[in-house]
Amino acid sequence: MHTVILLVPIINVVCLIPMSLNGLGLREASFAAVFSMVGIPGAESVAVALVGRITGLALSGLGEPLYLAEHRHRRCARKTPEESQA
C-alpha cells in the first residue's frame, strides 16, 4: 500500500511531459507499467487511472457553473450607472 502511495505522484510528474493532449493515454500506460512492477495487474491499474480521470473531469464540470456565475457577477458589478441604464 505504501508503495502505491509513493508511485502515484511520480506518475503525475511523468504526465506533465508534453507528449499528448492532457496526458491522455500517458497516465493510463504509466499506471499499467509502474503498477505491474509491484504486482498489480495492468487492467486493474488502468481502471483506477480511468476512474481518477473521470472523477477529476466530473468535479471540474461541477465547478464550471460556479465560475461562470462569479464571472457574470463581477462583470455586472463593474458597469457604471450609465451603462446599466442603456
N, C-alpha and C positions, 0 to 999 in steps of 0.2 A: 504493500500500500504506500509506504513512504517513497518507494522508487517512482511510482506513478505521479505522486505529487511533485517530485523533483523534475520529471521529464516534461510535463505539460508546459511550463514556462520556456523550456528550451525549444520545444516545438513552436510555441508562439513567436519566438525570436526568428526562427527559421522562416516562418510565414511572412515576415516583414521583407524578405528578399523579393524584389520586384520581378518575379518570374511569371506571374499570372495575375489576372484581374481579381483583386481582393483575396489572393491566396487560394482561389478555388482549385481544388484538386491537390494542391501542395500540402495543405493541412491534413487532408484525409490520407494521402500517401505517407506523410511523415508519421501520423498516428499508427498506421499499419506497420511501417518499417520499425519504428522505435519500440512499440509495444510487443511486437513479435520477438524482439530480443530478450524480453523479460517473461516470455511465456504466455502472453495474452494473444488469442487468435486474431488474425487480421480482420475478419468480418466483424467481430465484436468491437475492435478498436475503431474501425471506420464508422460503425453505427454510433459510437459515442461521439466521434468527431461531427457527424451529421446532426445529431441531436443538439450538440452545443452550438453549431452554426444556426440551426433553425430557431433555437431559443433566443440567440442574440438578435436575429432578424425580427422575431416577434416582439421582443422588448423594445427594439428601436422603432418598430411600427407603432407601438403604443405611445411612444414619446413624441411622435411627429405632430399629432393634433395639438398637444400642449405647446410645442414650439411655435406652430403657426398661430395659435391663439395669442401667445405672448408677443409675437412679431406684429400682429394686427393691432394689439393694444398699444404698443409703443409707437406705431406709425400714426395712429389716431391721436395720441397724446401730443405729438409734435406739431400738429396742424395749428395754424394761427386762427383766431376767431373769424377773420375774413374768409379763409379757405373753407371753414366748416359751414358758413352761410351760403356759399356758392353752390 
